[in-house]
Amino acid sequence: MNGAVPQNSGPNTRDHGGGLDAAIARFGGMRDDWIDLSTGINPTPYPLPDIPRRFWQALPDSGDQAALKSAARAFWDIPKEADIAAASGVSALIAALPRLSPAATVGIAQPTYNEHAASFAAFGWDVQTTASDTNVYVHPNNPDGRMWPRDMILANHKTLTIIDESFCDTTPEHSHIQLASKPGYVVLKGLGKFWGLAGLRLGFAAARPDTIAQLEQMLGPWAISGPAQHIGTSALSDTDWAIATRTQLSVDANRLDQIMTAAGAVSPCGTTLFRSYHVANAQAWFEKLANSHILSRIFPYSDTMIRLGLPASEAHWSRVEKVLE
């Protein structure tokens, strides 16, 4: 078994971090015994605001949706020529995107987040690893943190270009959000990673108004909940929190690099939300950590790569360091 749950390769694979229940079934312990470092989710999430009762009792309203989109436009500097669709997580948008065009060939360089290839394959697309008329870029890439140059993206663009910036809020200066003003480009954003609110299920697409109209038709009415509208508006309006969080994530990522390289890992890469390393035997590292109830992430396409998110507390940092020293 490769990782906490069985993993396979191929365009239809849906292999993710998380899966703590499966890890517990294999390695024992209770949920509270475990440190889950298998995802790239900020372990210090945005502090949730109080949610007025009306958000629980009524269907999501247009005024709250407009406020959410306004906050998103300001935070991400979305160009005025682009419109915004909000959905129940970036995954919901990824599942809809293949329906924007008739099935053909899509270029998705590997390795990367596998949900894009699985989604396109499910709608009959031919998934290739080289550039095509439709292309997907995870920017920065998961799991290696690769940044895709703007000039290369522009040069390869023909019909449809999707830029998944789920991890880009750690380095907003590298965002390609301005491309959302151009026909055929879709830029994805979300609150799951940087804000640490994966359970909120709130994602966004920025693109030209005609493309957004197509996406919203697919998503249907009330694509996100009223509480998600309220929390999202608060989080996207809190720029002070975002600035402080970027600084802390950088400190913590450097700390994890020091622990891992001291233990023998090499070639650290990724983002400040997750760090990837090469080791002699990724499965052995995974099992060593899991036997101490620390869940990491390894990959079906590599025997040497292991990825860890950031510990959430000093007690967690100490446990990780003790296991690896």
N, C-alpha and C positions, 0 to 999 in steps of 0.2 A: 504494500500500500504506500503510495507516494503522498505524504502529508497526512493531515488529520482525517481526510475523507478520500475516497478513490478519485483519482484524477486521470484524465485522458487528454489526448491532443486532437486537433482538428477544428474546422470552422464552427462546428455546432457545440463545442465544449463550453460549458458555463462553470468555470472553475474560479472560485473566489476565496478571499480571506474570510475570517469568521468561522462559523461552523463549530462553535464551542461545545455544543451538545455532543457532536460526533467525537470530539477530542476527549471529552469526559468519559464517553462510553469505551474508548480505547485505552486511555491512560489513567482513568480513575479520578477520584477527588470530587468535590462539590464545586458549583459555579463560583462561589466566593473564594475558593482556593486558587483560582486561575488568574494569571495575568495574560490578557489577550493582546499580543503584539502582531497579530496576523493581518491587520488592516492599516491603512494610512489615514486613520481618522484622528483628529486632534483629541488627545486624552483629557484636555482641559476645555470643555465645551463652553460656548457662549452662555452666559447666565440667563436663564429664561425669564422673561417679564411676566407679571401677573396677566392672566387672560380673562378679560371680562366675560361674564356669563353669556352674553348675547352671541359670542362666537361659537358656543356649544349648542345653542338652541335654534339658530336660524341657518338657512342655507347661505353660503358665501355670497357677499354682496358686491356690486360693481364698484362702489366707492372704496372699499377696502382693497379690492384687486387693483384699482388705479393707484392707490397709495403704495402698494407693494411694487408695482412696476416702476413707479417714479423713483422709489428708493433704489431699485436695481439699476435703473438708468444712471443715476447719479454715482452710485458706488463704483460701477464698472466702466463709467464713461462711455456708455453705449451711444453710438452716433445717432444724430437726429433722423437720418434717412432709414434707420433700422427700427423694427418693431420688436416686441418681446412676447414670448409665450411662457407661461408658468405651468409646470406639470408636477405630478407626484413623483419627484425624483428625476435625476438625469436619466435613469434607466428607462423611464416611461417614454422619454423623448428618443432615446436610442432605438427603442422598439418601433417607434413610428417613422423614423427617418427613411428607411428603405422604401416606404410607400410614396415618397415625394417624386420618384421617377420610375418608369418601367424598368423591370429587372434587366440588368446588363452585367458589366464587370465592374467591380469595385477594388481599388487598391488600398490595402491596409498593411503597412510595413510591420514585420514581426521581429521580436516579441513585443506585445502590447496588451492592453486591456482586452480580454477576449470577447466581451459582450458585443462589441461592434460587429466582428466577423460572424458571430452566431446569429445576430439579428438579421444581417443581410442574407446569410445563407438560408435562414428560415423563410425568406420571401423569394427564394429562387435565384438570388444573385450568385455570380461566379466570383468567389473571393480570391484575389491574387495578392502577392506581396510586393508587386511593383506598381508604379503609378499608372493610373487609367483615367477614363473620362470622369469617373466619380472617385474621390479619395477621402480617406479618414486619417486625421492626425490627432493623436493624444499628446497634448502639449501643456506641461512637460509630460514625457512618456512614463507610463507605468509598466515595468518596474525599474527602469534605468535612469529616469529623469532627463532623457534626451530632449533638447529644445529643437523645434523645427523652424528653420530660418524663413522669414517672410518671403524673401526673393524666390526660394525654392517652391513654397506653397503657391505663389502667384504663377510661376513658370509652369507648374503641373496642372493648374486649374483649367478645366474645360466645361464641364456641365454642373457638377455638384461637388463642393468641398466642405467637409465637416471638420471642425476644430474643437476637440473636447478639452476644455480648460478646467476640468474638475479640480486639478491640483495647482492651478496657476495663481491662486490668491496669495500664495506665499511669496511670489515674485511678480507683482502686477506690472512691473516695468517691461516684462517680456510678453505681455498679452497681445494677441492679434485681434482684439475686439473691434478695431476700426475696419477690419475686413467685412464685418457684418453689414456694412453699408453697400457692399457690392453685390450684384446679382449672382445667385448660385452659391453663396457662402452661408454657412450656419455655424455659429459659435455657441458652445454649450457651457453653462455655468451651474454651480450647485452649492447648497449650504451643508452638504454632508461631511465634507473633508475638513476644510479650513476652520469652519465654525464648530466642528465636532457634533453635528446634529443629523447624523445619518438616519435616525429614526423619525425625523420630522418629515422625510420624503418631500423635498422641495428642490426642484431644478428649473432651469431657465434655458430657453433658446433665443438667441438674437439673430435676426436675419431681415431681409427686405419684407415689407408688409405682405406681399402676395404669398411668400413662403410661410410666413407666420399664420396667415389665414388658413392655409392648407393644414398646418400642424394643429391649429386649434379646432378645426373641423374634426380631425381624427381623435383628438383628446376628449372632445365632448364638453358639455357644461359642467361646472363645478369640478374642474380637474384637480384642484387642491382644496384643502379644508379651510374653514374660517380661522381656526387656531394657527394653522401654518401661515396664513396671510399675516396675522398679527405678529407672530414671532419673527417671520422673515423681514417684515418692515422694520422692526426694532433692530434686528441684527445688522441689516444692510445700512442702517442709519448711524451705527455706532463706529465711526472711523477711529476714535481713540482706542477702542478695544482692538481693532484690527492692527493698528500700528504696534501696540504693545505685544500682541500675540506673535507677529512676525519676528520680533526681536527674541522672544522667549523660545520660539521654535528653533531658531538658528542656534541658540546656545545649547538646547537639548540635543539637536542633531549632531553637533560637534562632540558632545559628551558621549553619545552612543557610538560614534566612530572610534573614539579613543578606547572604549571598553572592548569593542569588537576587534579592532586591529591588535590590541594587546593580547587577545585570545587567539590570534592567528589568522583572522579574516583579512582579505586584501581587496583592493580596488573599490573602495566605498563610492557609491553613487546614489542617485535618486533625488528626492526633494527633502525639505526640512520636516515633512510629515511622515516620511518613511525613508529607510536607508536600506540599500541592497549591497550585498557583499559576495565575493567569491571565496569558497572554502574547498578543502580537499574532498569532502563528502557531505553534501547538503543534507542527505537523509539522516546521517549520523548526528549532525548538529541539531536537526529538527527533533530527533528522538531524545537527545540529551536534554534539551530544553523542555520538551513535553513531559519527560519523566519527572521534572521538577515543577510541572504544572505551569509552564510558560509556553504559550502558543505562538509560533512563528509561521512563516510562509515559505514554502518551496514550490518549485514549478515543474510541470511535466516535461518541459523541453530542455531542462538543464539539470545536470547532476551536481553542479557546483555553486549555484546561486541560491542565496537565502535572503529573505527580506524581513525586516523588523520595523514595527512602528515604535512610537515613543512611550516609555513607561509613564504612568500617571502620577506617581508619588515617590518620595524618597524611599519608602519601604520597598516599592517595586524596583526602583533603580538598584537598591542594595541586593535584592534577590537575583536580579539578572547578572550583576557583577560577580556575585558569589558563585553562581553556577558556572560562569565562564572563566573564572580566574584559574 
